[in-house]
């Protein structure tokens, strides 16, 4: 695991001074990603470097690494779990190696197979390969976007780096906040798509690679989730899905234990992390790490379940306590950690558990991604609602009006499903905006707008995501959407940025690409079903774990990382938000009316309804951006 950075000039010329200065400055600012080693290379029109967290071949894994007498060089961030098998295959084809590192395997694989090497890599990665003879740069990012890669591009050059803030702080590169990205952030809590919070800075999209040479830049997709646009609808794999799931999951965990340093597990007490610990403990004695909020409420304090699972697996459990005061104190520090604004408050307890693990380890396994690929949260209920809506829409409008007239009085309440009939199912964007992201829609945000600004509807990302799905299965449609920007830009960027700020590598077995491909070839009905007398989500995982983990773990309801916010607007929370949103030097009044935002805060109540929940998330998004801007705004032109 490392940080990578570099600069490429499209035209020939002697830019050695700027190249050397740029690479050195970028590496200085991503030192936390790789404190064990540092290396760089500089030519007149290109330079790149790496900060390294040594995990594989500790002594000989120095980067940049070169081949063919220096013609080709590589800088690599990530881990390739099948590198030993690929190394053997390359040796059989005549390749020669000087190290045991996965970095050299990628380089030799590229020399042998070109971009097709990406199809053979199992792991997470963002890397750069430079061909000095042709003055050509190859950049690639892993299938699901576990490792980030950002770039700034103008007419003369491209600068790339593992983190945005390293580029923003370069001398002479004064960047401005992108208003549309800010607008979209207020809806999603992260920056969706290939944009970033800055104008002229982009993300290399997951599952893509690009080539740069004297002629310019070309980008190409090499992987997408089965059933996406451009693919035929995948056939369901044969055999028992629960058994096959178990085989693939066990293999995914075993592969992620490959390291020349100790490995641990982040253990919440939920079924996802318990499954990871259960499988990992089959292969070695493994320590586990847990953060808890002291409370008698088991929806908040999961310590007893973590202790139960650790004892079951024979794991030494390390714990750290997060009080409400600690949470709000640590939240102020997150701006420097998340790189771009990210209003996922679970980043705070995750940072605490990463700091705890980093005292002992360089690598942890986590349960991240299980909900997105196995149908966690309440997605199966949402898919059923969509099915009912589709059936009702086949009825003539007069019949529906009669049904509403007679059914609602009998129930004594308005039935939301009739209101939802007005939501156009041909474009699920607005519908999912409340039911999956729980954020503000375009109309509600426009009511808060200050000035004469014009913004595209943030729901366009959800609409495009739905348009790209080939499946007719409502649950699989939802999982395709949620496994897009939400998975990559929230879940995985939180995992990468927060863990790397602790110089810790986080690995996610549930997001093994072979496992993901298998799950997206299954019909939605195979991911939910009867378990212990009731309909449950993630039924494949539950059936696989039966008898392998304590029954109490399987009986628990789904919880995320607990945070003392969102649900009830406590005096402490209200005061915290008021101090931030009421400050004189806030950013948000450039686009939002201060009186309207403060009015939302004044009226914030216990988040029982979807509208109240959306308001709370919106206020936290505005506040988190303000915290982020205080730390990073001085480096921008806006």
C-alpha positions in Angstrom: 0.0 0.0 0.0 1.4 3.3 -1.0 0.7 6.8 -2.3 1.5 7.6 -6.0 2.1 10.9 -7.7 3.5 12.3 -10.9 3.5 14.9 -13.7 3.4 14.3 -17.4 4.1 17.0 -20.1 2.4 16.2 -23.4 5.1 18.0 -25.5 8.8 17.4 -25.5 10.9 20.0 -23.6 13.1 20.4 -20.6 10.8 20.9 -17.6 13.2 19.1 -15.2 13.0 21.8 -12.6 9.2 21.9 -12.5 9.0 18.1 -12.6 11.4 17.6 -9.7 9.7 20.3 -7.6 6.2 19.0 -8.3 7.0 15.3 -7.6 8.8 16.2 -4.4 6.0 18.4 -3.2 3.3 15.8 -3.9 5.2 13.1 -2.1 5.8 15.3 0.9 2.0 15.7 1.3 1.1 12.0 1.0 3.8 10.8 3.3 1.2 9.3 5.7 0.2 6.9 3.0 3.6 5.3 3.0 6.0 6.1 5.9 8.3 3.2 5.3 10.0 4.2 2.0 10.0 6.9 -0.6 11.3 6.9 -4.2 11.1 9.1 -7.3 12.2 9.4 -10.9 12.6 12.6 -12.9 13.1 13.1 -16.7 12.8 16.4 -18.7 9.1 15.9 -19.4 7.9 13.4 -16.8 8.4 12.4 -13.2 6.7 10.2 -10.7 7.2 8.8 -7.2 5.8 6.7 -4.4 5.6 6.7 -0.6 5.5 3.1 0.5 3.8 1.2 3.3 5.8 -2.0 3.1 3.6 -5.1 3.2 5.0 -7.5 0.5 8.7 -8.1 0.0 9.7 -5.6 2.7 13.4 -5.3 1.7 13.2 -5.3 -2.1 9.9 -3.6 -2.9 11.3 -0.1 -3.5 9.6 2.0 -6.1 9.6 3.3 -8.8 10.6 -0.1 -10.2 12.0 -0.4 -13.7 12.4 -3.0 -16.4 14.2 -3.4 -19.8 17.1 -1.3 -18.8 15.0 1.5 -17.5 12.6 1.9 -20.5 9.6 1.0 -18.4 8.9 2.2 -14.8 6.0 1.7 -12.4 4.6 3.3 -9.3 1.9 1.2 -7.7 -0.6 1.7 -4.8 -2.5 -1.3 -3.6 -2.2 -5.0 -3.2 -2.4 -7.9 -5.8 -3.6 -11.0 -4.0 -2.9 -13.5 -6.9 0.6 -12.1 -7.6 2.4 -15.4 -6.9 0.2 -17.3 -9.3 0.7 -14.6 -12.0 4.5 -14.5 -11.3 4.7 -18.3 -12.0 2.7 -17.9 -15.2 5.0 -15.1 -16.4 8.1 -17.1 -15.6 6.7 -19.9 -17.7 6.4 -17.4 -20.5 10.0 -16.3 -20.2 9.8 -13.3 -17.8 12.6 -12.8 -15.3 12.2 -11.3 -11.9 14.5 -9.5 -9.4 12.1 -9.3 -6.5 9.1 -11.2 -4.9 6.9 -8.1 -5.0 3.5 -7.7 -6.5 4.7 -4.4 -8.1 7.1 -6.2 -10.4 4.4 -8.7 -11.3 2.2 -5.9 -12.6 5.1 -4.4 -14.6 6.2 -7.7 -16.2 2.5 -8.5 -16.8 2.0 -5.2 -18.6 5.1 -5.9 -20.8 3.7 -9.3 -21.7 0.0 -8.7 -22.0 -0.4 -4.9 -22.3 -3.7 -3.5 -20.8 -5.1 -7.0 -20.7 -3.0 -7.5 -17.6 -5.9 -5.7 -15.8 -8.2 -8.6 -16.5 -5.8 -10.9 -14.6 -5.2 -8.8 -11.5 -7.1 -9.7 -8.3 -6.9 -7.0 -5.8 -7.1 -3.2 -5.4 -4.8 -0.9 -7.3 -4.0 2.5 -8.8 -0.8 2.5 -10.7 1.2 4.4 -13.4 3.6 2.8 -15.9 5.8 5.0 -18.0 7.4 4.1 -21.3 10.4 6.4 -21.7 11.1 5.4 -25.3 7.7 6.3 -26.5 7.0 9.0 -23.9 3.8 7.3 -23.0 2.1 7.0 -19.6 -0.4 4.3 -18.7 -2.7 4.9 -15.6 -5.2 2.4 -14.3 -7.6 2.0 -11.4 -9.1 -1.2 -9.9 -12.6 -2.5 -10.8 -14.6 -1.1 -7.9 -12.4 2.0 -7.2 -10.9 0.8 -3.9 -7.8 2.9 -4.6 -8.2 6.5 -5.7 -6.4 8.3 -8.5 -7.0 12.0 -9.2 -5.7 14.1 -11.9 -5.4 17.8 -13.0 -5.2 18.4 -16.7 -4.5 21.5 -18.8 -3.3 22.0 -22.3 0.4 21.4 -21.4 0.4 18.7 -18.7 -1.3 16.2 -16.5 -0.6 15.9 -12.7 -1.8 12.8 -10.9 -1.9 11.8 -7.3 -3.6 9.5 -4.7 -5.0 12.5 -2.9 -6.6 15.7 -4.1 -5.2 18.0 -1.4 -1.6 17.2 -2.4 -2.3 18.7 -5.8 -4.3 21.7 -4.5 -1.4 22.8 -2.4 1.1 23.0 -5.3 2.6 26.4 -5.8 1.0 28.2 -8.8 -1.9 25.7 -9.1 -4.7 27.8 -7.6 -7.9 25.9 -8.0 -11.5 27.0 -7.4 -14.4 25.2 -5.8 -16.8 23.8 -8.4 -20.3 25.1 -7.6 -22.1 22.2 -9.2 -20.0 19.7 -7.2 -20.9 21.6 -4.0 -24.6 21.4 -5.0 -24.4 17.7 -5.6 -22.5 17.1 -2.4 -25.4 18.6 -0.4 -27.6 15.8 -1.8 -25.2 12.8 -1.6 -22.8 13.6 1.2 -20.0 12.9 -1.3 -19.0 14.1 -4.8 -20.6 11.8 -7.3 -19.3 10.9 -10.8 -15.9 11.7 -12.1 -15.9 15.3 -10.8 -14.2 16.5 -7.6 -14.9 19.4 -5.4 -12.4 21.4 -7.5 -12.7 22.7 -11.1 -10.3 21.0 -13.5 -9.5 18.1 -11.1 -11.1 14.8 -12.0 -11.1 11.2 -10.8 -9.9 8.3 -13.0 -13.1 6.3 -13.0 -13.1 2.9 -11.5 -12.7 0.0 -13.9 -10.9 2.3 -16.4 -7.4 3.0 -17.7 -6.0 5.8 -19.7 -3.0 6.4 -22.0 -1.2 9.7 -22.3 1.3 10.6 -25.1 2.2 13.5 -27.3 -1.1 13.2 -29.0 -3.2 13.7 -25.8 -5.2 11.4 -23.5 -7.5 8.5 -24.2 -9.6 6.7 -21.5 -11.1 3.3 -21.8 -13.3 1.1 -19.6 -12.1 -2.5 -19.0 -14.7 -3.8 -16.4 -18.2 -3.2 -15.2 -20.6 -5.0 -12.9 -22.5 -7.8 -14.7 -25.8 -6.6 -16.0 -24.6 -3.0 -16.7 -25.2 -1.1 -19.9 -23.5 -2.7 -23.0 -23.7 -6.2 -21.6 -26.3 -8.9 -22.1 -28.2 -9.8 -18.9 -26.0 -12.4 -17.2 -27.3 -15.9 -16.8 -27.8 -17.2 -13.3 -24.9 -19.4 -12.3 -25.8 -23.1 -11.8 -25.7 -24.9 -8.5 -26.6 -24.0 -4.9 -26.0 -20.2 -4.5 -25.4 -20.4 -0.8 -22.7 -23.1 -1.2 -21.0 -21.2 -4.0 -21.2 -18.0 -2.1 -19.4 -19.7 0.9 -16.7 -21.0 -1.3 -16.0 -17.6 -3.0 -16.2 -15.7 0.3 -13.8 -18.1 2.1 -11.3 -17.7 -0.8 -11.7 -13.9 -0.7 -10.8 -13.8 3.0 -7.9 -16.2 2.6 -6.4 -14.2 -0.3 -6.5 -11.0 1.8 -4.5 -12.6 4.6 -1.5 -12.6 2.2 1.1 -10.2 3.7 4.6 -10.2 5.2 3.3 -8.3 8.2 0.6 -9.1 10.8 -3.1 -8.7 9.8 -6.1 -7.9 12.0 -9.9 -7.5 11.7 -12.1 -4.5 12.3 -14.9 -6.1 14.3 -18.2 -4.3 14.9 -20.3 -7.2 16.2 -22.5 -7.3 13.1 -22.7 -10.3 10.8 -20.4 -8.9 8.1 -17.3 -8.3 10.2 -18.1 -11.5 12.3 -18.1 -13.5 9.0 -14.7 -12.0 8.2 -13.3 -12.9 11.6 -14.7 -16.4 11.5 -13.1 -17.1 8.1 -9.8 -15.4 9.0 -9.4 -17.3 12.3 -9.4 -20.6 10.4 -6.0 -19.7 9.0 -4.2 -18.0 11.9 -4.6 -16.4 15.3 -5.8 -13.0 14.5 -6.5 -9.9 16.7 -9.7 -7.9 16.3 -10.4 -4.2 16.9 -13.6 -2.5 18.1 -14.8 1.0 18.9 -17.9 1.4 21.1 -20.1 4.2 22.4 -20.9 3.7 26.1 -24.7 3.1 26.4 -27.2 0.7 27.7 -28.9 0.8 24.3 -27.7 -2.2 22.2 -28.4 -0.1 19.0 -25.6 2.2 20.1 -23.2 0.0 22.1 -22.2 -3.2 20.3 -19.4 -4.2 22.6 -21.1 -7.3 24.0 -21.5 -8.7 20.6 -17.9 -8.0 19.6 -16.7 -9.7 22.8 -19.0 -12.6 22.1 -17.7 -13.1 18.6 -14.0 -12.6 19.6 -14.3 -15.2 22.3 -16.0 -17.6 19.8 -13.2 -17.1 17.3 -10.4 -17.2 19.9 -9.4 -13.6 18.9 -7.8 -11.1 21.2 -10.1 -8.1 21.2 -8.8 -4.5 21.5 -11.3 -1.8 22.2 -11.5 2.0 22.2 -14.3 4.0 23.8 -15.9 6.9 21.9 -18.0 9.2 24.0 -20.2 11.9 22.6 -17.6 14.5 23.5 -14.9 12.6 21.8 -17.0 12.2 18.7 -17.6 15.9 18.3 -14.0 16.7 19.1 -12.7 14.2 16.5 -15.2 15.4 13.9 -13.3 18.7 13.7 -10.2 16.8 12.7 -11.8 14.8 9.8 -11.4 17.6 7.2 -7.7 17.0 6.9 -8.3 13.2 6.7 -11.1 12.7 4.2 -9.3 14.7 1.5 -12.5 15.8 -0.3 -15.6 16.7 1.8 -17.3 13.6 3.0 -20.3 13.9 5.3 -20.4 10.3 6.4 -20.1 10.7 10.2 -19.2 7.0 10.6 -15.7 8.1 9.4 -15.1 9.3 13.0 -15.5 6.0 14.8 -13.7 4.3 11.9 -10.8 6.6 12.3 -10.6 5.8 16.0 -10.5 2.0 15.4 -7.9 2.5 12.6 -5.7 4.5 15.0 -6.1 1.7 17.6 -5.2 -1.1 15.1 -2.3 0.9 13.6 -0.5 0.6 17.0 0.0 -3.1 16.3 -0.6 -3.7 12.5 -0.3 -2.5 9.0 -3.2 -4.4 7.6 -6.8 -4.9 8.6 -9.8 -6.8 7.1 -13.2 -5.2 7.3 -16.8 -6.1 6.4 -17.2 -3.0 4.1 -19.3 -3.6 1.0 -21.4 -6.5 2.2 -24.6 -4.5 2.3 -24.2 -3.1 -1.2 -23.6 -6.5 -2.9 -25.7 -8.8 -0.6 -28.8 -6.6 -0.3 -28.4 -5.2 3.2 -30.1 -2.1 4.7 -33.8 -2.1 3.7 -33.3 -2.5 -0.1 -35.4 -5.6 -0.3 -38.4 -3.8 1.2 -37.9 -1.0 -1.3 -37.7 -3.4 -4.2 -41.0 -4.9 -3.1 -42.6 -1.5 -2.9 -41.5 -0.8 -6.5 -43.0 -4.2 -7.6 -46.3 -3.2 -6.0 -46.2 0.2 -7.6 -45.6 -1.4 -11.0 -48.6 -3.6 -10.5 -50.9 -0.8 -9.4 -49.9 1.3 -12.3 -51.4 -1.2 -14.6 -54.8 -0.3 -13.2 -56.8 2.5 -14.8 -56.6 5.9 -13.0 -60.4 5.9 -12.1 -59.9 2.5 -10.4 -57.0 3.8 -8.4 -59.0 6.8 -7.3 -61.8 4.6 -6.0 -59.2 2.4 -4.2 -57.7 5.4 -2.5 -61.2 6.7 -1.5 -62.2 3.4 0.2 -59.0 1.9 1.4 -57.5 4.9 3.2 -60.5 5.7 5.4 -60.7 2.1 6.4 -57.0 2.2 7.4 -57.5 5.5 9.2 -54.4 7.0 7.5 -53.0 8.1 4.2 -51.3 5.3 2.4 -47.9 6.4 1.1 -48.0 3.9 -1.7 -50.8 5.9 -3.4 -48.7 9.1 -3.2 -45.8 7.2 -4.6 -47.8 6.4 -7.7 -47.0 10.0 -8.8 -43.3 9.2 -8.9 -42.2 8.4 -12.4 -40.8 4.9 -12.3 -39.3 5.4 -15.7 -36.8 7.6 -13.9 -36.1 6.4 -10.4 -33.8 9.3 -9.5 -36.2 11.4 -7.4 -37.7 8.3 -5.8 -34.3 6.8 -4.7 -33.1 10.3 -3.7 -35.2 9.9 -0.5 -35.3 6.2 -0.2 -31.7 5.3 -0.7 -29.6 8.5 -0.1 -32.2 10.1 2.2 -31.1 13.5 1.1 -32.7 16.7 -0.2 -34.2 16.7 -3.7 -33.7 19.5 -6.3 -37.0 21.3 -5.5 -36.3 21.5 -1.7 -32.8 22.7 -2.3 -33.9 25.4 -4.7 -36.2 26.8 -2.0 -33.0 27.5 0.0 -31.1 29.0 -3.0 -29.4 32.4 -2.6 -28.9 34.6 -5.7 -29.4 33.7 -9.4 -27.3 30.5 -9.6 -28.4 27.7 -11.9 -27.6 24.1 -11.1 -28.3 20.8 -12.8 -30.5 18.4 -10.8 -28.4 16.2 -8.6 -30.7 13.3 -9.3 -29.2 13.0 -12.8 -26.6 10.6 -11.4 -29.3 8.2 -10.1 -31.2 8.5 -13.3 -28.1 7.6 -15.4 -27.3 4.8 -13.1 -30.7 3.3 -13.6 -30.6 3.8 -17.3 -27.4 1.8 -17.4 -28.9 -1.3 -15.7 -30.0 -4.0 -18.0 -31.7 -6.2 -15.3 -35.5 -6.1 -15.0 -35.2 -7.3 -11.4 -36.1 -4.4 -9.0 -33.7 -5.5 -6.2 -30.8 -6.0 -8.6 -31.6 -2.6 -10.1 -31.3 -1.0 -6.7 -28.0 -2.9 -5.9 -26.5 -1.8 -9.2 -27.3 1.8 -8.3 -26.0 1.6 -4.8 -22.9 -0.2 -5.9 -22.0 2.7 -8.1 -21.1 6.1 -6.7 -22.3 5.4 -3.2 -20.1 2.4 -2.8 -17.0 4.0 -4.4 -17.2 7.6 -3.4 -18.6 7.1 0.2 -17.9 3.6 1.5 -14.5 3.0 -0.3 -13.1 6.5 -0.1 -13.9 6.6 3.6 -12.1 3.2 3.9 -9.1 4.4 2.0 -8.6 7.9 3.2 -9.3 7.2 6.9 -7.3 4.0 7.1 -4.3 5.5 5.2 -4.3 8.5 7.4 -3.4 6.0 10.1 -0.8 4.4 7.8 -3.0 1.3 7.8 -4.2 -0.8 4.8 -7.9 -1.8 4.9 -8.9 -4.8 2.8 -12.6 -5.7 1.9 -13.2 -9.4 1.2 -16.9 -8.9 0.3 -15.7 -6.8 -2.6 -13.6 -9.4 -4.2 -14.4 -9.0 -7.9 -15.1 -12.7 -8.5 -17.6 -12.7 -5.6 -19.2 -9.5 -6.8 -19.6 -10.9 -10.3 -21.2 -14.0 -8.9 -23.7 -12.1 -6.8 -24.8 -9.8 -9.6 -25.5 -12.9 -11.8 -28.0 -14.1 -9.2 -31.7 -13.1 -9.2 -32.7 -10.7 -6.5 -35.0 -13.3 -4.9 -31.9 -15.4 -4.0 -30.5 -12.6 -1.8 -33.5 -12.2 0.4 -35.7 -15.0 1.9 -36.9 -16.9 4.9 -34.4 -17.3 7.8 -35.4 -18.3 11.3 -39.1 -17.7 10.6 -38.9 -14.3 8.9 -37.9 -12.7 5.7 -34.3 -11.4 6.0 -31.8 -9.5 3.9 -28.4 -11.0 3.1 -29.9 -14.4 3.4 -26.9 -16.1 1.6 -24.6 -14.9 4.3 -26.9 -15.8 7.1 -27.4 -19.3 5.8 -23.6 -19.7 5.3 -22.9 -18.5 8.9 -25.5 -20.7 10.6 -23.7 -22.8 13.1 -20.4 -21.0 12.4 -21.0 -17.9 14.6 -23.1 -17.4 17.7 -26.9 -17.4 17.1 -27.2 -14.1 18.8 -25.1 -12.5 16.1 -27.5 -13.8 13.4 -30.5 -12.7 15.3 -29.4 -9.0 15.5 -31.0 -6.3 13.3 -28.8 -4.4 10.9 -26.8 -1.5 12.4 -24.2 0.8 10.9 -21.3 2.4 12.7 -23.2 4.1 15.6 -22.7 7.9 15.8 -24.3 10.3 18.3 -26.0 12.3 15.5 -28.7 12.0 12.8 -31.5 10.4 14.9 -32.2 13.0 17.7 -31.1 16.6 17.6 -29.6 16.8 21.1 -28.6 20.0 22.8 -25.0 19.2 22.2 -25.6 18.4 18.5 -27.8 21.5 18.0 -25.1 23.6 19.7 -22.4 22.1 17.6 -24.3 22.7 14.3 -25.3 26.3 15.4 -21.7 27.3 16.1 -20.6 26.1 12.7 -23.6 27.2 10.6 -23.9 30.6 12.4 -20.3 31.6 11.9 -19.8 34.9 10.1 -17.2 33.5 7.6 -19.3 30.5 6.3 -19.0 29.3 2.7 -22.6 28.2 2.3 -24.3 31.7 2.1 -22.7 32.0 -1.4 -25.3 29.6 -2.6 -27.8 29.1 0.2 -29.9 31.6 2.2 -28.5 31.8 5.7 -31.9 32.5 7.2 -33.4 29.4 5.5 -30.6 27.1 6.7 -30.7 28.5 10.2 -34.5 28.1 10.1 -34.1 24.4 9.2 -31.7 24.0 12.2 -34.1 25.8 14.5 -37.0 23.5 13.5 -34.9 20.3 13.5 -36.6 17.6 15.6 -36.2 13.9 16.3 -35.7 12.4 12.9 -38.7 10.1 12.7 -40.0 10.8 9.2 -38.2 10.7 5.9 -38.5 14.4 5.6 -37.0 15.0 9.0 -34.2 12.6 8.3 -33.4 14.3 5.0 -33.3 17.7 6.8 -30.8 16.3 9.4 -28.6 14.8 6.8 -28.7 18.0 4.8 -27.7 20.1 7.8 -24.8 17.8 8.6 -23.7 17.9 4.9 -23.6 21.8 5.1 -21.8 21.7 8.4 -19.2 19.1 7.4 -18.4 21.1 4.3 -17.8 24.2 6.5 -15.4 22.2 8.6 -13.6 21.0 5.5 -13.5 24.5 4.0 -12.0 26.0 7.1 -9.1 23.7 6.7 -8.7 23.7 2.9 -10.4 26.9 1.7 -7.2 29.0 1.9 -5.7 26.9 -0.9 -8.6 27.8 -3.3 -9.5 30.8 -5.3 -13.1 30.7 -4.1 
